[in-house]
Amino acid sequence: MEIAVVGTSDFTLGFQLAGINRLYNSDDIEESAEHLKDLLNDKSVGIVVVNSELLTKLPERLRLRLSNSITPTVLGIGTEEDNTLRESIRKAIGVDLWK
């Protein structure tokens, strides 16, 4: 299973330096949404990392689909506090580790 990263080139740069090859750079919300839809249907991807700022700008229906996805697991990462990672872990193992 691969890791894919979706976000601006500034966001994906650190992941590229860490050796992740599946990078989808875009400043356009519609283009990023298309990348995410494609990744949801790609069986070779196990984790999708998304800029949490981008996640908040996506259409509600796609955000819901991303948050309910088990494989691939979608993680929102960013500078502001986000509960996406917390909820993903809680759904995966059934326990809230932050309590």
TIVO-2410 file (N, C-alpha, C; in nm, 3 decimals):
# residues 99
REC num residu      c1      c2      c3 atome chaine
REC   1      M   0.083  -0.118   0.000     N      A
REC   1      M   0.000   0.000   0.000    CA      A
REC   1      M   0.088   0.125   0.000     C      A
REC   2      E   0.044   0.221  -0.078     N      A
REC   2      E   0.120   0.344  -0.092    CA      A
REC   2      E   0.057   0.458  -0.013     C      A
REC   3      I   0.137   0.563   0.008     N      A
REC   3      I   0.091   0.687   0.068    CA      A
REC   3      I   0.085   0.791  -0.043     C      A
REC   4      A  -0.025   0.863  -0.049     N      A
REC   4      A  -0.040   0.972  -0.146    CA      A
REC   4      A  -0.063   1.102  -0.070     C      A
REC   5      V  -0.014   1.212  -0.127     N      A
REC   5      V  -0.027   1.342  -0.062    CA      A
REC   5      V  -0.090   1.440  -0.161     C      A
REC   6      V  -0.191   1.513  -0.114     N      A
REC   6      V  -0.261   1.612  -0.198    CA      A
REC   6      V  -0.254   1.747  -0.129     C      A
REC   7      G  -0.209   1.847  -0.203     N      A
REC   7      G  -0.202   1.983  -0.148    CA      A
REC   7      G  -0.118   2.073  -0.235     C      A
REC   8      T  -0.087   2.188  -0.184     N      A
REC   8      T  -0.002   2.282  -0.257    CA      A
REC   8      T   0.140   2.228  -0.263     C      A
REC   9      S   0.220   2.284  -0.350     N      A
REC   9      S   0.359   2.238  -0.362    CA      A
REC   9      S   0.436   2.263  -0.233     C      A
REC  10      D   0.404   2.369  -0.161     N      A
REC  10      D   0.469   2.394  -0.031    CA      A
REC  10      D   0.434   2.284   0.070     C      A
REC  11      F   0.310   2.238   0.069     N      A
REC  11      F   0.264   2.135   0.161    CA      A
REC  11      F   0.328   2.000   0.129     C      A
REC  12      T   0.337   1.966   0.001     N      A
REC  12      T   0.386   1.833  -0.037    CA      A
REC  12      T   0.537   1.822  -0.036     C      A
REC  13      L   0.609   1.934  -0.031     N      A
REC  13      L   0.755   1.932  -0.038    CA      A
REC  13      L   0.817   1.847   0.072     C      A
REC  14      G   0.772   1.861   0.195     N      A
REC  14      G   0.827   1.782   0.305    CA      A
REC  14      G   0.807   1.633   0.286     C      A
REC  15      F   0.693   1.596   0.232     N      A
REC  15      F   0.665   1.455   0.206    CA      A
REC  15      F   0.754   1.403   0.093     C      A
REC  16      Q   0.779   1.488  -0.005     N      A
REC  16      Q   0.868   1.449  -0.115    CA      A
REC  16      Q   1.009   1.425  -0.061     C      A
REC  17      L   1.055   1.512   0.029     N      A
REC  17      L   1.187   1.495   0.089    CA      A
REC  17      L   1.195   1.369   0.174     C      A
REC  18      A   1.080   1.326   0.226     N      A
REC  18      A   1.076   1.203   0.306    CA      A
REC  18      A   1.069   1.078   0.218     C      A
REC  19      G   1.059   1.096   0.087     N      A
REC  19      G   1.062   0.982  -0.004    CA      A
REC  19      G   0.928   0.938  -0.058     C      A
REC  20      I   0.823   1.013  -0.032     N      A
REC  20      I   0.691   0.978  -0.086    CA      A
REC  20      I   0.684   1.027  -0.230     C      A
REC  21      N   0.642   0.937  -0.319     N      A
REC  21      N   0.642   0.967  -0.462    CA      A
REC  21      N   0.506   1.007  -0.518     C      A
REC  22      R   0.398   0.966  -0.454     N      A
REC  22      R   0.263   0.995  -0.506    CA      A
REC  22      R   0.219   1.131  -0.454     C      A
REC  23      L   0.260   1.236  -0.524     N      A
REC  23      L   0.229   1.373  -0.484    CA      A
REC  23      L   0.137   1.436  -0.587     C      A
REC  24      Y   0.035   1.505  -0.540     N      A
REC  24      Y  -0.060   1.572  -0.628    CA      A
REC  24      Y  -0.065   1.719  -0.586     C      A
REC  25      N   0.009   1.803  -0.659     N      A
REC  25      N   0.017   1.945  -0.629    CA      A
REC  25      N  -0.088   2.021  -0.705     C      A
REC  26      S  -0.162   2.105  -0.633     N      A
REC  26      S  -0.261   2.189  -0.699    CA      A
REC  26      S  -0.306   2.299  -0.604     C      A
REC  27      D  -0.324   2.418  -0.658     N      A
REC  27      D  -0.382   2.528  -0.582    CA      A
REC  27      D  -0.531   2.542  -0.613     C      A
REC  28      D  -0.579   2.463  -0.708     N      A
REC  28      D  -0.718   2.469  -0.754    CA      A
REC  28      D  -0.802   2.364  -0.680     C      A
REC  29      I  -0.911   2.408  -0.620     N      A
REC  29      I  -0.996   2.318  -0.542    CA      A
REC  29      I  -1.057   2.208  -0.629     C      A
REC  30      E  -1.104   2.244  -0.748     N      A
REC  30      E  -1.167   2.145  -0.836    CA      A
REC  30      E  -1.068   2.037  -0.879     C      A
REC  31      E  -0.947   2.078  -0.912     N      A
REC  31      E  -0.843   1.982  -0.952    CA      A
REC  31      E  -0.806   1.891  -0.835     C      A
REC  32      S  -0.793   1.948  -0.717     N      A
REC  32      S  -0.762   1.869  -0.597    CA      A
REC  32      S  -0.875   1.771  -0.567     C      A
REC  33      A  -0.999   1.815  -0.585     N      A
REC  33      A  -1.114   1.727  -0.562    CA      A
REC  33      A  -1.111   1.608  -0.658     C      A
REC  34      E  -1.075   1.632  -0.782     N      A
REC  34      E  -1.065   1.523  -0.880    CA      A
REC  34      E  -0.954   1.425  -0.841     C      A
REC  35      H  -0.840   1.477  -0.796     N      A
REC  35      H  -0.732   1.389  -0.749    CA      A
REC  35      H  -0.780   1.302  -0.633     C      A
REC  36      L  -0.852   1.363  -0.540     N      A
REC  36      L  -0.900   1.288  -0.424    CA      A
REC  36      L  -1.001   1.181  -0.464     C      A
REC  37      K  -1.090   1.212  -0.555     N      A
REC  37      K  -1.187   1.113  -0.602    CA      A
REC  37      K  -1.116   0.995  -0.668     C      A
REC  38      D  -1.014   1.025  -0.749     N      A
REC  38      D  -0.937   0.918  -0.812    CA      A
REC  38      D  -0.866   0.832  -0.709     C      A
REC  39      L  -0.810   0.895  -0.606     N      A
REC  39      L  -0.737   0.822  -0.503    CA      A
REC  39      L  -0.830   0.734  -0.420     C      A
REC  40      L  -0.954   0.777  -0.399     N      A
REC  40      L  -1.049   0.694  -0.325    CA      A
REC  40      L  -1.077   0.562  -0.397     C      A
REC  41      N  -1.064   0.561  -0.527     N      A
REC  41      N  -1.090   0.440  -0.606    CA      A
REC  41      N  -0.965   0.361  -0.641     C      A
REC  42      D  -0.849   0.410  -0.597     N      A
REC  42      D  -0.722   0.344  -0.628    CA      A
REC  42      D  -0.688   0.244  -0.517     C      A
REC  43      K  -0.692   0.116  -0.549     N      A
REC  43      K  -0.670   0.010  -0.450    CA      A
REC  43      K  -0.525   0.000  -0.403     C      A
REC  44      S  -0.431   0.066  -0.473     N      A
REC  44      S  -0.291   0.060  -0.433    CA      A
REC  44      S  -0.256   0.164  -0.327     C      A
REC  45      V  -0.350   0.254  -0.295     N      A
REC  45      V  -0.326   0.361  -0.198    CA      A
REC  45      V  -0.391   0.324  -0.065     C      A
REC  46      G  -0.313   0.327   0.042     N      A
REC  46      G  -0.364   0.295   0.175    CA      A
REC  46      G  -0.388   0.418   0.261     C      A
REC  47      I  -0.309   0.523   0.240     N      A
REC  47      I  -0.322   0.646   0.317    CA      A
REC  47      I  -0.315   0.765   0.223     C      A
REC  48      V  -0.407   0.858   0.241     N      A
REC  48      V  -0.406   0.983   0.166    CA      A
REC  48      V  -0.390   1.096   0.268     C      A
REC  49      V  -0.284   1.172   0.253     N      A
REC  49      V  -0.260   1.288   0.340    CA      A
REC  49      V  -0.303   1.412   0.264     C      A
REC  50      V  -0.385   1.495   0.328     N      A
REC  50      V  -0.440   1.614   0.264    CA      A
REC  50      V  -0.416   1.733   0.354     C      A
REC  51      N  -0.387   1.845   0.294     N      A
REC  51      N  -0.377   1.969   0.368    CA      A
REC  51      N  -0.514   1.998   0.430     C      A
REC  52      S  -0.520   2.017   0.562     N      A
REC  52      S  -0.649   2.036   0.628    CA      A
REC  52      S  -0.720   2.163   0.582     C      A
REC  53      E  -0.646   2.263   0.541     N      A
REC  53      E  -0.708   2.384   0.486    CA      A
REC  53      E  -0.783   2.351   0.357     C      A
REC  54      L  -0.724   2.265   0.276     N      A
REC  54      L  -0.788   2.220   0.153    CA      A
REC  54      L  -0.915   2.142   0.185     C      A
REC  55      L  -0.908   2.057   0.285     N      A
REC  55      L  -1.024   1.976   0.324    CA      A
REC  55      L  -1.146   2.063   0.356     C      A
REC  56      T  -1.123   2.174   0.424     N      A
REC  56      T  -1.235   2.260   0.463    CA      A
REC  56      T  -1.300   2.328   0.343     C      A
REC  57      K  -1.228   2.339   0.232     N      A
REC  57      K  -1.281   2.406   0.113    CA      A
REC  57      K  -1.350   2.311   0.015     C      A
REC  58      L  -1.339   2.182   0.039     N      A
REC  58      L  -1.400   2.083  -0.051    CA      A
REC  58      L  -1.551   2.081  -0.033     C      A
REC  59      P  -1.624   2.036  -0.135     N      A
REC  59      P  -1.770   2.022  -0.121    CA      A
REC  59      P  -1.805   1.926  -0.007     C      A
REC  60      E  -1.914   1.954   0.060     N      A
REC  60      E  -1.956   1.876   0.177    CA      A
REC  60      E  -1.968   1.726   0.147     C      A
REC  61      R  -2.024   1.694   0.034     N      A
REC  61      R  -2.044   1.553  -0.002    CA      A
REC  61      R  -1.910   1.479  -0.014     C      A
REC  62      L  -1.811   1.542  -0.077     N      A
REC  62      L  -1.680   1.480  -0.090    CA      A
REC  62      L  -1.611   1.471   0.046     C      A
REC  63      R  -1.624   1.575   0.129     N      A
REC  63      R  -1.564   1.571   0.263    CA      A
REC  63      R  -1.620   1.455   0.344     C      A
REC  64      L  -1.750   1.434   0.334     N      A
REC  64      L  -1.813   1.324   0.406    CA      A
REC  64      L  -1.762   1.190   0.355     C      A
REC  65      R  -1.750   1.178   0.224     N      A
REC  65      R  -1.698   1.054   0.165    CA      A
REC  65      R  -1.554   1.027   0.210     C      A
REC  66      L  -1.473   1.133   0.216     N      A
REC  66      L  -1.335   1.119   0.261    CA      A
REC  66      L  -1.328   1.080   0.407     C      A
REC  67      S  -1.410   1.140   0.491     N      A
REC  67      S  -1.405   1.111   0.634    CA      A
REC  67      S  -1.456   0.971   0.665     C      A
REC  68      N  -1.544   0.917   0.581     N      A
REC  68      N  -1.596   0.782   0.604    CA      A
REC  68      N  -1.511   0.673   0.540     C      A
REC  69      S  -1.412   0.711   0.463     N      A
REC  69      S  -1.329   0.613   0.393    CA      A
REC  69      S  -1.239   0.537   0.491     C      A
REC  70      I  -1.242   0.406   0.482     N      A
REC  70      I  -1.155   0.322   0.563    CA      A
REC  70      I  -1.028   0.290   0.486     C      A
REC  71      T  -1.043   0.247   0.361     N      A
REC  71      T  -0.928   0.223   0.275    CA      A
REC  71      T  -0.951   0.295   0.145     C      A
REC  72      P  -0.878   0.397   0.116     N      A
REC  72      P  -0.767   0.451   0.192    CA      A
REC  72      P  -0.816   0.537   0.311     C      A
REC  73      T  -0.731   0.543   0.411     N      A
REC  73      T  -0.757   0.632   0.525    CA      A
REC  73      T  -0.711   0.771   0.485     C      A
REC  74      V  -0.796   0.869   0.506     N      A
REC  74      V  -0.766   1.007   0.468    CA      A
REC  74      V  -0.734   1.086   0.594     C      A
REC  75      L  -0.614   1.147   0.595     N      A
REC  75      L  -0.569   1.225   0.710    CA      A
REC  75      L  -0.552   1.370   0.671     C      A
REC  76      G  -0.616   1.459   0.744     N      A
REC  76      G  -0.598   1.602   0.723    CA      A
REC  76      G  -0.490   1.652   0.816     C      A
REC  77      I  -0.389   1.714   0.760     N      A
REC  77      I  -0.277   1.764   0.840    CA      A
REC  77      I  -0.257   1.911   0.805     C      A
REC  78      G  -0.237   1.993   0.906     N      A
REC  78      G  -0.214   2.134   0.881    CA      A
REC  78      G  -0.172   2.207   1.008     C      A
REC  79      T  -0.166   2.338   0.998     N      A
REC  79      T  -0.120   2.417   1.110    CA      A
REC  79      T  -0.229   2.441   1.213     C      A
REC  80      E  -0.355   2.447   1.170     N      A
REC  80      E  -0.463   2.467   1.265    CA      A
REC  80      E  -0.504   2.333   1.324     C      A
REC  81      E  -0.567   2.338   1.441     N      A
REC  81      E  -0.609   2.215   1.506    CA      A
REC  81      E  -0.716   2.147   1.424     C      A
REC  82      D  -0.701   2.018   1.405     N      A
REC  82      D  -0.795   1.942   1.323    CA      A
REC  82      D  -0.817   1.808   1.390     C      A
REC  83      N  -0.940   1.762   1.393     N      A
REC  83      N  -0.972   1.635   1.457    CA      A
REC  83      N  -0.980   1.520   1.358     C      A
REC  84      T  -0.938   1.540   1.234     N      A
REC  84      T  -0.945   1.435   1.133    CA      A
REC  84      T  -0.861   1.314   1.174     C      A
REC  85      L  -0.738   1.339   1.216     N      A
REC  85      L  -0.650   1.229   1.258    CA      A
REC  85      L  -0.709   1.158   1.379     C      A
REC  86      R  -0.758   1.234   1.474     N      A
REC  86      R  -0.816   1.176   1.595    CA      A
REC  86      R  -0.935   1.086   1.560     C      A
REC  87      E  -1.024   1.135   1.474     N      A
REC  87      E  -1.141   1.058   1.435    CA      A
REC  87      E  -1.102   0.934   1.355     C      A
REC  88      S  -1.001   0.945   1.270     N      A
REC  88      S  -0.956   0.830   1.190    CA      A
REC  88      S  -0.902   0.720   1.280     C      A
REC  89      I  -0.825   0.757   1.380     N      A
REC  89      I  -0.771   0.657   1.473    CA      A
REC  89      I  -0.884   0.595   1.554     C      A
REC  90      R  -0.979   0.678   1.599     N      A
REC  90      R  -1.091   0.627   1.677    CA      A
REC  90      R  -1.173   0.527   1.596     C      A
REC  91      K  -1.196   0.558   1.468     N      A
REC  91      K  -1.272   0.466   1.383    CA      A
REC  91      K  -1.194   0.337   1.356     C      A
REC  92      A  -1.063   0.349   1.341     N      A
REC  92      A  -0.982   0.232   1.306    CA      A
REC  92      A  -0.969   0.134   1.422     C      A
REC  93      I  -0.949   0.187   1.544     N      A
REC  93      I  -0.925   0.095   1.657    CA      A
REC  93      I  -1.039   0.094   1.759     C      A
REC  94      G  -1.134   0.186   1.745     N      A
REC  94      G  -1.249   0.187   1.834    CA      A
REC  94      G  -1.227   0.254   1.967     C      A
REC  95      V  -1.115   0.323   1.984     N      A
REC  95      V  -1.082   0.388   2.111    CA      A
REC  95      V  -1.032   0.529   2.082     C      A
REC  96      D  -1.074   0.625   2.164     N      A
REC  96      D  -1.026   0.763   2.153    CA      A
REC  96      D  -0.899   0.774   2.237     C      A
REC  97      L  -0.784   0.781   2.172     N      A
REC  97      L  -0.656   0.785   2.242    CA      A
REC  97      L  -0.628   0.916   2.313     C      A
REC  98      W  -0.704   1.021   2.281     N      A
REC  98      W  -0.680   1.151   2.343    CA      A
REC  98      W  -0.750   1.163   2.479     C      A
REC  99      K  -0.832   1.067   2.516     N      A
REC  99      K  -0.902   1.073   2.647    CA      A
REC  99      K  -0.826   0.998   2.751     C      A
***
